Amino acid sequence: MPKIKTHSSSKKRFNITGKGKIKRFKAYKSHILTKKTSKRKRNLRKGTLVSSADYAKIKKLIPYK
């Protein structure tokens, strides 16, 4: 069986947790931060889990991680 290539940008953006869930970081934290409240920016810092709808697609992109 041939090896599957890992999607280069996906391997930088997602991590696998100990239980096999996929962790991601939140969007909207890179620029135009002056109009966003401190609470909103603070909550954007935290990582979150990938939704169950997207799990299978992302798992295919990072098969060996």
URFENVEN-V489677 format. One record per residue. N is the residue number from 0. PHI is phi as a letter, one per 30 degrees, with the letter a starting at -180 (* if undefined). OMEGA is omega in whole degrees, -180 to 180 (* if undefined). Layout:
# URFENVEN-V489677
N:PHI:OMEGA, N:PHI:OMEGA
This chain:
# URFENVEN-V489677
0:*:-178, 1:d:177, 2:d:177, 3:c:178, 4:d:176, 5:d:178, 6:d:-170, 7:d:-178, 8:d:-180, 9:d:-179, 10:d:178, 11:d:-172, 12:c:-176, 13:b:174, 14:b:177, 15:c:178, 16:d:-180, 17:d:-179, 18:c:175, 19:j:176, 20:d:-178, 21:c:-179, 22:c:179, 23:b:175, 24:c:-175, 25:d:180, 26:d:176, 27:i:-180, 28:c:-172, 29:c:-178, 30:a:-174, 31:h:-177, 32:c:-176, 33:d:-178, 34:d:180, 35:d:-178, 36:d:179, 37:d:-180, 38:d:-180, 39:d:180, 40:d:179, 41:d:179, 42:d:178, 43:d:179, 44:d:-174, 45:d:175, 46:d:177, 47:b:-179, 48:c:177, 49:d:-180, 50:d:-178, 51:d:179, 52:d:-178, 53:c:-173, 54:e:-176, 55:d:-180, 56:d:-177, 57:d:178, 58:d:176, 59:d:-178, 60:d:180, 61:b:-173, 62:d:-173, 63:c:-176, 64:d:*
